[in-house]
């Protein structure tokens, strides 16, 4: 199987990979960009629950599809990784 990717496809995929950030949160470069575009600095929060609370506050004021998608993704990640089941 031969997979041919151009540089744009590789960079696009790299921007969606989750990376552990300096505050311990797992966020992609795209997540950070969308947060920044909505006035949210992820470094101001100590955990995903705090960040999700802030995202919810912003979404109540402004309808933003990309931010909504991040909220859902981070909410699921938070649930499956940090909730005792």
N, CA, C and O atoms as CSV, one atom per row, in Angstrom:
chain,resi,resn,atom,element,x,y,z
A,1,UNK,N,N,0.852,-1.173,0.000
A,1,UNK,CA,C,0.000,0.000,0.000
A,1,UNK,C,C,0.891,1.228,0.000
A,1,UNK,O,O,1.730,1.380,0.888
A,2,UNK,N,N,0.729,2.090,-0.960
A,2,UNK,CA,C,1.539,3.288,-1.090
A,2,UNK,C,C,0.665,4.507,-0.810
A,2,UNK,O,O,-0.332,4.732,-1.495
A,3,UNK,N,N,1.040,5.285,0.189
A,3,UNK,CA,C,0.287,6.484,0.546
A,3,UNK,C,C,1.125,7.690,0.172
A,3,UNK,O,O,2.261,7.835,0.624
A,4,UNK,N,N,0.562,8.548,-0.649
A,4,UNK,CA,C,1.259,9.761,-1.064
A,4,UNK,C,C,0.549,10.966,-0.460
A,4,UNK,O,O,-0.617,11.221,-0.761
A,5,UNK,N,N,1.252,11.706,0.392
A,5,UNK,CA,C,0.706,12.911,0.997
A,5,UNK,C,C,1.568,14.090,0.596
A,5,UNK,O,O,2.795,13.995,0.572
A,6,UNK,N,N,0.920,15.205,0.281
A,6,UNK,CA,C,1.704,16.396,0.009
A,6,UNK,C,C,1.963,17.141,1.322
A,6,UNK,O,O,1.401,16.796,2.362
A,7,UNK,N,N,2.813,18.157,1.260
A,7,UNK,CA,C,3.195,18.891,2.473
A,7,UNK,C,C,1.997,19.512,3.179
A,7,UNK,O,O,1.948,19.525,4.409
A,8,UNK,N,N,1.023,20.031,2.419
A,8,UNK,CA,C,-0.152,20.638,3.033
A,8,UNK,C,C,-0.967,19.617,3.821
A,8,UNK,O,O,-1.474,19.923,4.900
A,9,UNK,N,N,-1.092,18.407,3.284
A,9,UNK,CA,C,-1.832,17.358,3.982
A,9,UNK,C,C,-1.100,16.941,5.254
A,9,UNK,O,O,-1.731,16.698,6.283
A,10,UNK,N,N,0.217,16.857,5.187
A,10,UNK,CA,C,0.997,16.480,6.365
A,10,UNK,C,C,0.869,17.554,7.437
A,10,UNK,O,O,0.643,17.237,8.605
A,11,UNK,N,N,1.008,18.806,7.061
A,11,UNK,CA,C,0.893,19.900,8.029
A,11,UNK,C,C,-0.521,19.967,8.592
A,11,UNK,O,O,-0.701,20.213,9.785
A,12,UNK,N,N,-1.525,19.750,7.745
A,12,UNK,CA,C,-2.905,19.757,8.217
A,12,UNK,C,C,-3.144,18.683,9.245
A,12,UNK,O,O,-3.803,18.926,10.257
A,13,UNK,N,N,-2.614,17.486,9.001
A,13,UNK,CA,C,-2.761,16.392,9.958
A,13,UNK,C,C,-2.002,16.687,11.237
A,13,UNK,O,O,-2.483,16.387,12.330
A,14,UNK,N,N,-0.823,17.269,11.111
A,14,UNK,CA,C,-0.006,17.579,12.290
A,14,UNK,C,C,-0.711,18.584,13.189
A,14,UNK,O,O,-0.575,18.516,14.411
A,15,UNK,N,N,-1.458,19.510,12.609
A,15,UNK,CA,C,-2.149,20.528,13.395
A,15,UNK,C,C,-3.325,19.953,14.181
A,15,UNK,O,O,-3.827,20.593,15.105
A,16,UNK,N,N,-3.765,18.746,13.817
A,16,UNK,CA,C,-4.897,18.149,14.527
A,16,UNK,C,C,-4.478,17.142,15.584
A,16,UNK,O,O,-5.325,16.667,16.340
A,17,UNK,N,N,-3.197,16.803,15.658
A,17,UNK,CA,C,-2.716,15.862,16.671
A,17,UNK,C,C,-2.814,16.491,18.057
A,17,UNK,O,O,-2.475,17.660,18.246
A,18,UNK,N,N,-3.277,15.711,19.015
A,18,UNK,CA,C,-3.284,16.180,20.389
A,18,UNK,C,C,-1.864,16.141,20.933
A,18,UNK,O,O,-1.127,15.176,20.732
A,19,UNK,N,N,-1.500,17.213,21.625
A,19,UNK,CA,C,-0.175,17.298,22.236
A,19,UNK,C,C,-0.347,17.729,23.674
A,19,UNK,O,O,-1.207,18.552,23.988
A,20,UNK,N,N,0.477,17.169,24.553
A,20,UNK,CA,C,0.432,17.585,25.952
A,20,UNK,C,C,1.086,18.958,26.054
A,20,UNK,O,O,2.242,19.140,25.672
A,21,UNK,N,N,0.334,19.913,26.570
A,21,UNK,CA,C,0.805,21.287,26.693
A,21,UNK,C,C,1.449,21.520,28.050
A,21,UNK,O,O,1.379,20.664,28.932
A,22,UNK,N,N,2.071,22.668,28.216
A,22,UNK,CA,C,2.835,22.953,29.437
A,22,UNK,C,C,1.977,22.890,30.700
A,22,UNK,O,O,2.503,22.650,31.787
A,23,UNK,N,N,0.671,23.100,30.576
A,23,UNK,CA,C,-0.211,23.004,31.739
A,23,UNK,C,C,-0.829,21.614,31.887
A,23,UNK,O,O,-1.711,21.409,32.721
A,24,UNK,N,N,-0.366,20.661,31.077
A,24,UNK,CA,C,-0.816,19.278,31.183
A,24,UNK,C,C,-2.019,18.926,30.330
A,24,UNK,O,O,-2.371,17.750,30.231
A,25,UNK,N,N,-2.662,19.906,29.712
A,25,UNK,CA,C,-3.831,19.628,28.879
A,25,UNK,C,C,-3.407,19.074,27.527
A,25,UNK,O,O,-2.346,19.413,27.005
A,26,UNK,N,N,-4.252,18.220,26.974
A,26,UNK,CA,C,-4.032,17.654,25.647
A,26,UNK,C,C,-4.860,18.458,24.655
A,26,UNK,O,O,-6.085,18.348,24.615
A,27,UNK,N,N,-4.164,19.279,23.845
A,27,UNK,CA,C,-4.824,20.131,22.862
A,27,UNK,C,C,-4.046,20.089,21.561
A,27,UNK,O,O,-2.824,19.942,21.559
A,28,UNK,N,N,-4.759,20.220,20.459
A,28,UNK,CA,C,-4.086,20.299,19.164
A,28,UNK,C,C,-3.760,21.763,18.865
A,28,UNK,O,O,-4.266,22.674,19.521
A,29,UNK,N,N,-2.917,21.967,17.874
A,29,UNK,CA,C,-2.610,23.330,17.435
A,29,UNK,C,C,-3.877,24.024,16.934
A,29,UNK,O,O,-4.071,25.216,17.171
A,30,UNK,N,N,-4.733,23.281,16.245
A,30,UNK,CA,C,-6.002,23.851,15.776
A,30,UNK,C,C,-6.887,24.274,16.942
A,30,UNK,O,O,-7.511,25.334,16.892
A,31,UNK,N,N,-6.949,23.458,17.991
A,31,UNK,CA,C,-7.741,23.804,19.172
A,31,UNK,C,C,-7.269,25.136,19.744
A,31,UNK,O,O,-8.075,26.018,20.042
A,32,UNK,N,N,-5.968,25.267,19.891
A,32,UNK,CA,C,-5.394,26.483,20.473
A,32,UNK,C,C,-5.699,27.697,19.605
A,32,UNK,O,O,-6.002,28.773,20.121
A,33,UNK,N,N,-5.619,27.529,18.300
A,33,UNK,CA,C,-5.900,28.629,17.379
A,33,UNK,C,C,-7.350,29.099,17.506
A,33,UNK,O,O,-7.613,30.301,17.551
A,34,UNK,N,N,-8.288,28.153,17.563
A,34,UNK,CA,C,-9.704,28.513,17.696
A,34,UNK,C,C,-9.954,29.164,19.053
A,34,UNK,O,O,-10.682,30.153,19.139
A,35,UNK,N,N,-9.363,28.624,20.100
A,35,UNK,CA,C,-9.517,29.227,21.418
A,35,UNK,C,C,-8.999,30.661,21.412
A,35,UNK,O,O,-9.666,31.571,21.905
A,36,UNK,N,N,-7.815,30.855,20.857
A,36,UNK,CA,C,-7.209,32.182,20.792
A,36,UNK,C,C,-8.096,33.145,20.005
A,36,UNK,O,O,-8.265,34.296,20.406
A,37,UNK,N,N,-8.664,32.686,18.892
A,37,UNK,CA,C,-9.542,33.530,18.073
A,37,UNK,C,C,-10.814,33.936,18.810
A,37,UNK,O,O,-11.492,34.885,18.415
A,38,UNK,N,N,-11.133,33.216,19.882
A,38,UNK,CA,C,-12.314,33.524,20.686
A,38,UNK,C,C,-11.961,34.142,22.029
A,38,UNK,O,O,-12.791,34.193,22.937
A,39,UNK,N,N,-10.716,34.615,22.148
A,39,UNK,CA,C,-10.292,35.317,23.362
A,39,UNK,C,C,-10.054,34.417,24.559
A,39,UNK,O,O,-10.136,34.873,25.699
A,40,UNK,N,N,-9.760,33.149,24.319
A,40,UNK,CA,C,-9.537,32.197,25.413
A,40,UNK,C,C,-8.081,31.760,25.382
A,40,UNK,O,O,-7.610,31.211,24.385
A,41,UNK,N,N,-7.373,32.004,26.474
A,41,UNK,CA,C,-5.988,31.558,26.614
A,41,UNK,C,C,-5.996,30.291,27.462
A,41,UNK,O,O,-6.241,30.352,28.667
A,42,UNK,N,N,-5.734,29.159,26.848
A,42,UNK,CA,C,-5.799,27.875,27.564
A,42,UNK,C,C,-4.836,27.822,28.746
A,42,UNK,O,O,-5.043,27.042,29.675
A,43,UNK,N,N,-3.793,28.636,28.722
A,43,UNK,CA,C,-2.815,28.632,29.818
A,43,UNK,C,C,-3.375,29.239,31.105
A,43,UNK,O,O,-2.784,29.079,32.173
A,44,UNK,N,N,-4.500,29.927,31.009
A,44,UNK,CA,C,-5.141,30.514,32.186
A,44,UNK,C,C,-5.916,29.480,33.000
A,44,UNK,O,O,-6.432,29.805,34.070
A,45,UNK,N,N,-6.008,28.244,32.513
A,45,UNK,CA,C,-6.832,27.221,33.149
A,45,UNK,C,C,-5.976,26.029,33.547
A,45,UNK,O,O,-5.035,25.657,32.846
A,46,UNK,N,N,-6.320,25.438,34.685
A,46,UNK,CA,C,-5.506,24.355,35.243
A,46,UNK,C,C,-5.952,22.966,34.812
A,46,UNK,O,O,-5.204,21.999,34.954
A,47,UNK,N,N,-7.176,22.862,34.283
A,47,UNK,CA,C,-7.658,21.560,33.839
A,47,UNK,C,C,-8.742,21.742,32.789
A,47,UNK,O,O,-9.227,22.852,32.566
A,48,UNK,N,N,-9.114,20.651,32.151
A,48,UNK,CA,C,-10.106,20.718,31.079
A,48,UNK,C,C,-11.476,21.167,31.564
A,48,UNK,O,O,-12.206,21.831,30.827
A,49,UNK,N,N,-11.831,20.819,32.782
A,49,UNK,CA,C,-13.139,21.226,33.305
A,49,UNK,C,C,-13.240,22.747,33.387
A,49,UNK,O,O,-14.263,23.323,33.018
A,50,UNK,N,N,-12.185,23.393,33.867
A,50,UNK,CA,C,-12.174,24.857,33.936
A,50,UNK,C,C,-12.238,25.465,32.533
A,50,UNK,O,O,-12.979,26.418,32.292
A,51,UNK,N,N,-11.464,24.908,31.626
A,51,UNK,CA,C,-11.455,25.399,30.247
A,51,UNK,C,C,-12.827,25.209,29.601
A,51,UNK,O,O,-13.319,26.110,28.923
A,52,UNK,N,N,-13.440,24.060,29.802
A,52,UNK,CA,C,-14.764,23.798,29.247
A,52,UNK,C,C,-15.806,24.771,29.806
A,52,UNK,O,O,-16.710,25.192,29.083
A,53,UNK,N,N,-15.686,25.124,31.072
A,53,UNK,CA,C,-16.604,26.093,31.667
A,53,UNK,C,C,-16.485,27.439,30.951
A,53,UNK,O,O,-17.494,28.066,30.629
A,54,UNK,N,N,-15.260,27.877,30.706
A,54,UNK,CA,C,-15.039,29.140,30.006
A,54,UNK,C,C,-15.573,29.063,28.570
A,54,UNK,O,O,-16.207,30.006,28.096
A,55,UNK,N,N,-15.326,27.961,27.885
A,55,UNK,CA,C,-15.826,27.793,26.523
A,55,UNK,C,C,-17.353,27.897,26.513
A,55,UNK,O,O,-17.922,28.524,25.619
A,56,UNK,N,N,-18.014,27.292,27.491
A,56,UNK,CA,C,-19.475,27.344,27.593
A,56,UNK,C,C,-19.949,28.776,27.775
A,56,UNK,O,O,-20.941,29.182,27.169
A,57,UNK,N,N,-19.245,29.550,28.608
A,57,UNK,CA,C,-19.601,30.955,28.804
A,57,UNK,C,C,-19.507,31.731,27.493
A,57,UNK,O,O,-20.394,32.522,27.174
A,58,UNK,N,N,-18.441,31.507,26.737
A,58,UNK,CA,C,-18.254,32.206,25.466
A,58,UNK,C,C,-19.334,31.789,24.474
A,58,UNK,O,O,-19.865,32.626,23.744
A,59,UNK,N,N,-19.662,30.499,24.444
A,59,UNK,CA,C,-20.688,30.008,23.514
A,59,UNK,C,C,-22.075,30.557,23.839
A,59,UNK,O,O,-22.910,30.699,22.946
A,60,UNK,N,N,-22.322,30.865,25.105
A,60,UNK,CA,C,-23.610,31.453,25.474
A,60,UNK,C,C,-23.765,32.850,24.881
A,60,UNK,O,O,-24.879,33.288,24.594
A,61,UNK,N,N,-22.641,33.548,24.699
A,61,UNK,CA,C,-22.666,34.898,24.150
A,61,UNK,C,C,-22.563,34.906,22.631
A,61,UNK,O,O,-23.163,35.757,21.974
A,62,UNK,N,N,-21.812,33.974,22.071
A,62,UNK,CA,C,-21.552,33.945,20.629
A,62,UNK,C,C,-21.724,32.532,20.102
A,62,UNK,O,O,-21.237,31.570,20.696
A,63,UNK,N,N,-22.420,32.418,18.986
A,63,UNK,CA,C,-22.564,31.116,18.339
A,63,UNK,C,C,-21.365,30.904,17.422
A,63,UNK,O,O,-21.185,31.636,16.450
A,64,UNK,N,N,-20.548,29.902,17.733
A,64,UNK,CA,C,-19.351,29.641,16.949
A,64,UNK,C,C,-19.233,28.130,16.750
A,64,UNK,O,O,-19.004,27.380,17.699
A,65,UNK,N,N,-19.392,27.707,15.515
A,65,UNK,CA,C,-19.417,26.269,15.213
A,65,UNK,C,C,-18.090,25.585,15.558
A,65,UNK,O,O,-18.090,24.485,16.111
A,66,UNK,N,N,-16.962,26.223,15.238
A,66,UNK,CA,C,-15.664,25.612,15.530
A,66,UNK,C,C,-15.443,25.471,17.033
A,66,UNK,O,O,-14.937,24.451,17.501
A,67,UNK,N,N,-15.823,26.496,17.780
A,67,UNK,CA,C,-15.674,26.435,19.236
A,67,UNK,C,C,-16.603,25.374,19.827
A,67,UNK,O,O,-16.237,24.685,20.779
A,68,UNK,N,N,-17.787,25.247,19.269
A,68,UNK,CA,C,-18.731,24.209,19.703
A,68,UNK,C,C,-18.145,22.816,19.472
A,68,UNK,O,O,-18.256,21.944,20.334
A,69,UNK,N,N,-17.523,22.607,18.314
A,69,UNK,CA,C,-16.889,21.318,18.020
A,69,UNK,C,C,-15.771,21.013,19.017
A,69,UNK,O,O,-15.639,19.877,19.471
A,70,UNK,N,N,-14.981,22.002,19.351
A,70,UNK,CA,C,-13.899,21.804,20.323
A,70,UNK,C,C,-14.482,21.488,21.689
A,70,UNK,O,O,-13.966,20.629,22.404
A,71,UNK,N,N,-15.547,22.174,22.052
A,71,UNK,CA,C,-16.204,21.919,23.332
A,71,UNK,C,C,-16.663,20.466,23.434
A,71,UNK,O,O,-16.461,19.811,24.457
A,72,UNK,N,N,-17.278,19.975,22.372
A,72,UNK,CA,C,-17.752,18.582,22.363
A,72,UNK,C,C,-16.573,17.619,22.462
A,72,UNK,O,O,-16.594,16.680,23.257
A,73,UNK,N,N,-15.547,17.860,21.649
A,73,UNK,CA,C,-14.374,16.975,21.634
A,73,UNK,C,C,-13.677,16.952,22.996
A,73,UNK,O,O,-13.340,15.884,23.507
A,74,UNK,N,N,-13.461,18.134,23.580
A,74,UNK,CA,C,-12.782,18.195,24.875
A,74,UNK,C,C,-13.647,17.615,25.987
A,74,UNK,O,O,-13.136,17.003,26.925
A,75,UNK,N,N,-14.960,17.810,25.879
A,75,UNK,CA,C,-15.870,17.231,26.866
A,75,UNK,C,C,-15.815,15.716,26.852
A,75,UNK,O,O,-15.791,15.078,27.905
A,76,UNK,N,N,-15.795,15.141,25.658
A,76,UNK,CA,C,-15.681,13.683,25.546
A,76,UNK,C,C,-14.330,13.193,26.053
A,76,UNK,O,O,-14.256,12.193,26.767
A,77,UNK,N,N,-13.272,13.893,25.686
A,77,UNK,CA,C,-11.932,13.515,26.143
A,77,UNK,C,C,-11.881,13.572,27.674
A,77,UNK,O,O,-11.363,12.661,28.319
A,78,UNK,N,N,-12.419,14.642,28.240
A,78,UNK,CA,C,-12.425,14.810,29.692
A,78,UNK,C,C,-13.201,13.675,30.357
A,78,UNK,O,O,-12.751,13.118,31.358
A,79,UNK,N,N,-14.363,13.333,29.804
A,79,UNK,CA,C,-15.184,12.271,30.380
A,79,UNK,C,C,-14.469,10.928,30.340
A,79,UNK,O,O,-14.383,10.240,31.357
A,80,UNK,N,N,-13.961,10.554,29.184
A,80,UNK,CA,C,-13.369,9.217,29.020
A,80,UNK,C,C,-12.010,9.075,29.705
A,80,UNK,O,O,-11.587,7.956,29.997
A,81,UNK,N,N,-11.332,10.168,29.963
A,81,UNK,CA,C,-10.008,10.071,30.569
A,81,UNK,C,C,-9.952,10.445,32.044
A,81,UNK,O,O,-9.031,10.036,32.751
A,82,UNK,N,N,-10.927,11.217,32.516
A,82,UNK,CA,C,-10.821,11.706,33.894
A,82,UNK,C,C,-12.027,11.413,34.773
A,82,UNK,O,O,-12.071,11.863,35.918
A,83,UNK,N,N,-13.001,10.675,34.270
A,83,UNK,CA,C,-14.186,10.350,35.058
A,83,UNK,C,C,-14.080,8.902,35.529
A,83,UNK,O,O,-13.794,7.995,34.747
A,84,UNK,N,N,-14.318,8.709,36.838
A,84,UNK,CA,C,-14.341,7.347,37.370
A,84,UNK,C,C,-15.620,6.670,36.898
A,84,UNK,O,O,-16.722,7.187,37.082
A,85,UNK,N,N,-15.455,5.529,36.300
A,85,UNK,CA,C,-16.609,4.811,35.765
A,85,UNK,C,C,-16.817,3.519,36.537
A,85,UNK,O,O,-17.744,2.765,36.241
